[in-house]
Amino acid sequence: MAELAIEVEGLTKVFGGRRGGGVVAVEDVSFAVRPGGSLAIVGESGSGKTTTARMIIGLEEPTSGRIRVGGHERRRGRAGSRERRRLGREIQIVFQDPSSSLDPRQRVRECLDEIVRLHFDLDGAARRERVLELLHQVGLDERHAGVYPSGMSGGQQQRVAIARALASRPEVLILDEAVASLDVSVQAQVLNLLADIREQTGVTYLFISHDLAVVRQVSDEVIVMRRGCIVEAGPTDRVLDDPQHPYTQALLSAVPRRGWKPRRSLAAAADAADAPAHEEA
C-alpha cells in the first residue's frame, strides 16, 4: 500500500500559551490525502484553515499532533540547509498575493533558476531548459522569462508563483486562497491550469479556500472547519450537495446565485451548531 501524501493526526495550535490563557486556533484536526488526490479545507475567516496549512508547511509549529508528508514525519524545530532542501522537495505553497511573494528585483528566469539550482545538480544549459519547461507548464513562454513581476498581470504573476512552487518537483502543493485575488475569468484559467498540472504530474493538492465554487471545481474531498475544529468532512459532491452540519448549510446558503436571497446568517448557524440536538429546528 502506497504511503499517504499527507497524514495529519490530532493537530492542535494554541497561541499565547500551552496551558490557560491561550487562544486555540486549531484543535484536534485529523485528515489524510492520498497521492495525486485533492483535498479542500473550507471555512470563514478565523476558522483555522490557514493556520492548519501553515503548520503543515512548517511556518507555524504545532502545539501538539503529528504531520507526515510523503511518509516522512515533519519534525519540530529549525532545520538545517540540507533538511530544508529535502522538505522543499516534499511540499511547497502558493499564497494568495503573488506580488508579495515574488522578488520585484528578479526577472522571471532568475526567480525560477534560483529554485532549480538549489534543488538539482544541473549545468547552465539544463537549467535554462528546465526554466522554459516550467514556463510552458503554466501557460507562459520564453518571452516572459526576461520580464520583472511588475510588468505582468496578476494572473501571469500567479502562474509564475505556481511555476516556482513546482520547480522543486514537490509531492504536495498547498494553495492558500491562490485564486481569491484574481478576476473570475482569470480564476477559471488558473483553475483549469491546475487541473492539467495535476493530471500531468500526479502532484497532490491541498486547497485552502472560502469559495465553495472553487472547491467544487478542484477537490475530490473537502473538510469544513469552524472555530478551529472539523465539523464536516467527506467527498466534495456529497458535502456540497447534501450538507449535514448547520454551519456547512449556512456557508452554502450564503453563496450568491440567480434569485438568491440570504436565508440564514453564519452567526445563526453557529448558534444552531452549539445548541443541544433537541433544541435545533
N, C-alpha and C positions, 0 to 999 in steps of 0.2 A: 504494500500500500504506500503510495507516494506521500511524502511529508505535506502537511498543510502549508500554504503560502504564508498565512498569518494565523496565529493562535493566541488569543488573549484570555486570561483567566483571572477573575477576581480583581480586576484593575480598579484601583482607588487613588484619588488625588485629593489631599486636603491642603489648602493654602493657609498659612498662618499658624501652623502647629499641628502635631500629630494627635495631641490629647487636649480636648477642651479649647474653646475659643477660636478654633479654625473654621474655615469655610470649606465645606465638602463640595468640590466641583464635579467629581466623578466618583460613583460608589458601586463597587462590586459588579463591574461590567465584564461580561464574558461573551466571546463570539469567535468564530473561525471562518476562514475563507480558503477555498480550495485553489490550487494553482490554476491560473487562467480565468478565475472567477471574478465577479464584480459585485462588491457589497457597498451599499449606500448607508450612511448614518445621517438621519434627518432629525430636525427639531428646531425650535425657535432659538433666538439669541439667548445664551446663558444655560442652554440645555446640557452642556458638557461635551458636545460633539467635537469641537476644535481642540479642547484640552485632551481628549482621548487621542486624536490624531497626533498632537504634539508629543505625547508620551511615547507613542509607537515609533515616531521618527527619531526620538531622543532629545527633543528640545525642552521637554519637561521630565523631571524624574518622578516616577510613581511613588506614592506613599506606601502602597502595598500592591501585590499582584504580580503576575508573570506575563511576559510578552515573548513570543517566539516568532521569528521571521525566517522562512526557508529552513525550518528545523533547528535554527540556532537561537539560543536564549539571548535576549537583549540584556546585557549586564549593566548594572548601575555604575555611576562614577565616570570620570573623564577618561576617554580612550586615547591611546597613542596614535601616531600618524598611520601606521600600518593597519591598525584595527579600524580607524576611520575609513580608510580606503575599502576595506572588506565590507564594512557596514554600508558604504555608498554603493557597492555593487549589489547589495541585497534590496535596498529600499531608497526611494527618492520622493520628493514632494514638489508639487506645483501650487503656488499660492494664488490668491485672488487677484492681486495687483501686480502685473508683470513689470510695470515701470519702476516699482520699488525694489524688485528682486534682480533686475538686470543692471550691470555696471554701466552707467552712461558714458564712461571713458573707453569702453571696449567695443570694437566692431563685432558684428555677429560671428565672424570666423574666429576671432580671438577668444570670444566667450566659449564657443564650442570646443576649440582646440585645447583650451586650458584643461577641460574635464577629460578629454580623450588622452592627453599627455599624462595626466595624473594617474589614470587607471590602466593604461595599456602601454606596452613597450613597442611602439611603432616609430618608424622613421618619418621624416617630414612629408614625403610623398604619400605614405599610407595614411597619415593623419589628415592630410588635405582631402583624400578620397573619402575618409570616414566623415569628415565635416560635410561634404557635399551629399553623402548618403543620408545624413541626419536631416539636412535641409529638405531634401526631396521627400523624406518620410513624413514631414509635417506640412507638405504642400508649398514649400518655398523653393527657390532655385539659386543658382550661382550669383545672380545679380544682387541678392540680399546679403551675401557674405560680407561685402565691404561697407555695409550700412551701419550707422550707430542707432541705438534704440529710439532716440528722439526723432529719427527720420522714418519711423514705421508707425502704422496704425496700431490701435490697441489689440486687434485680433492678430496682427502679424507679430507683435511683441509676445503675446501669449503662445503663439506657435514656437517662437524661439525658446521661451521658457520650457515648453514641453520637450523640445529637441535637446536642450541642455540636461533635463532630467533623464532622458533616455540615453544620453551619451555614455553612461557607465554600464549600460545594459542591465538595469536593475530587474530583480524578480517581481518587485512590488512598486506600484506608483500610487502615491496618495495625491488626490486632487481636492484641495481645500477651497471650496467655493470658486473653482478655477474658471468658471464661465459667468459668474454673477455680475461682473462689471462690464460685460460685453453687450452690444445691441442684440436683439433677438435673432436677427438674420445671421449675425456673426456667430452667436451661440450655436445655432444649428450646424454651421460649417465646422466648428471646432468639435462638437459632439460627434458628428459623422467621422471626422478625422480620428478621434479617439477610438471609435468603434473599429475602424480599419486597422489602426495600430495594434489593438488588442488581438484582432484576428490574425494579423501577420506575425506578431512576435510572441503571443501567448502570455504577455505580461498580465499580472493581477492588479485590479484596480480597487482602491478604497476611496469612495466619493464622500466628501463632507458637503452637505447641501441643505438649504432650507426650501429649495424649489422642487416641488413634487413632480412637475412636468419633466424636469431634467432627470430626476431619479427614475421615473418610469422608462425613460429612453435608454439609460446607460447601465442599469443594475439588474442583476439576477435575484439578489436578496436585499432586504432592507431591514434596518433596525431603527426604531423610533425612540429617541431619548427625551426625557423631561426631568429637570432638576437633578441631572447627573446620573439618572437611572434609566435602564431599558424598560420601556412599558409595553412594547410590542415588537415582534420580530417574525420574519418568515419570507417566503417568496414574494417578490415585488408585486406581481399582479394580484396575489391573494390579499396582501396587506392593503393595497390601494383600492381594490375593488370591493373588499368586504372587511373593512377595519373593525376590530373588536373592542379596542380601548377608546373611551370617550375623548381622550386627548388626540389620538390619531383621527378620529371622526371630525374633531374641530379643525384640525390642520387642513383636512380635505375640504370641509365646508367653507373655509376661508379663501380657497383658490378661486380667483375671478374667472368667469366663463360667461357665455352668452345667456342673458336672462338671469344673471347671478344676483342673489340677494343674501347678505350675511344672515345666517340663521342662529349662529351661536358663537360667542366670543371664546378666545382661548382661556380667558380668566374663568368663565363659566365651566369650561371643560375641566380646568384644574380643580375647581370646587367639586365637580361631579366625580373626578378621579379619586379625590381624597375622602369622599363620603362613603359610609358603610354601604354594602351591596343593597340592603333592604331600603335605603333612602334614595337610591337612584331612580330616576323616572323610567 
